[in-house]
C-alpha cells in the first residue's frame, strides 16, 4: 500500500489546494477545510509524505519545462545583446554573465565535494 492509499478522500482533495496556494492558510480557504484540520493532518507521516511526493512531482515537471526551453531563452538573450535599447542589451548581458558565474560556481562546488569525499574516504593510519 502506498502513502496516498492511506489517505482519506478529503485529504487527497486538499493536497492540490495546498500546493497551488501561496500559504497553508490560503490553501485551507481554497479547499474549504479548517487550518486546524490541515495542521493535524500535517502531523501524520502519510499525509506529509503524500504532500511532499506531489510537491516533488510538481517541481520536477516545472524544471523539465524550464530545461526544454533553455535553448529558446538563450537565443532570446543573445538576440537582445544587440538591441537598440541600451537597457535591454545591458540586462541581457547581465543575465548571460550571471548564468556563466553560476555555472562556474557549480563546477567549483562539485570539485570541492569530490575532494571532501576523497579526504573522508581515506582510511585512518
N, C-alpha and C positions, 0 to 999 in steps of 0.2 A: 504494500500500500504506500503510495507517495504522499507527500505532505498535503497536497491540495485535497486528496480524498478524505482526509481527517477534518476538513473544514466544513462548516455549515454553509448552505446556500447563501445565507445573509452575509457571512464573512467573505465568501467568494465575490459577491456583488459589490462589496465595499472596496476591495483592493484596487480596481481601476480608478475609482474616485480618489483614493489616497495618492496614487501615482500621478494623476493628472492635475492635482491641486498644488498650489504653492506652499501650503501648510497642512498639517494634520487637521487642524480646526476647520479649514476651508473644505477639505476632503470629507469631513464628517457632515458638514452642512449640505454639500452636494449629494451625498449618499443618504441624507436624512436619517443619520444614526448619531446617537449622542456621543460626545467626546469621551465620557466615562466608559461607555461600552467599548469603544475602539482602544482606549488606553488599557482596558482589562485584556482585550484580545492581544495587544502588543506584549503582554507578559507571557503569552502562550508561545512555546517554541515553534509549533507547527505553523501558526499564523505568521510569525516573524520570518520563518524560512520561506513560506509561500510568497510573502510580500517582497523579500529580498530576491527570490528567484525571478519574479515578474519584473522587478526593477532592473535586474541584471539583463534580462532579455530585452527590455525596452532600450537600455543603454547600448546594448550590442547592435540592435537594429539602427539606432541613431548613428553610431560610429561607422557601421557599414555604409550608410547613406553618405556620410561625410567622405569616407575613403573613395567611394565610387565617383565623387565629384571633384576630387583633388586636382585632376588634370585641368578641368574646366576653370577652376578657381585660379590655378597658376597661370593659365593663358590670359585670364582677365587681368590679373595683377601685372603681368608683363606688358600687356597691351596698354595699360594705363600709365606705365612708366613714361610713355611718350605723349601723354595728354597735354593739350594746350593750357589746361588749368593747372597752375603750379601746385595748388593744394592737393589735387588728385594725384599728380605724379609723385609728390613727396610722400603721401600716405601709402601709395603702392610700394615705393622704395622701402619705407619703414617696415611694412608688413613682410616683404621679402627678407630684409635683414633680420627681423625678429625670428622668422622661421629658421633661417640659417643658424642663428645663435642657439636656438632651441635644439636643433639637430646636433650641433657641436656639443652642447651640454649633455644631451642624452648619451652621446658617444663617450664622453669623459666619465659619466656616472657608470656606464656599463664596464668601462676599463677598471674603475675603482672597485666595483662589485666583484669582478673576476679576481683582482689582486687580493681583496679581502678574503674571498673564499679560498684562494691558494694558501694564504697565510694560515688560516684556521683549519685547513685540511691536513697540513703537515703534522706528522706525529711528533710529540714532545720527545726531546732527547735527554 
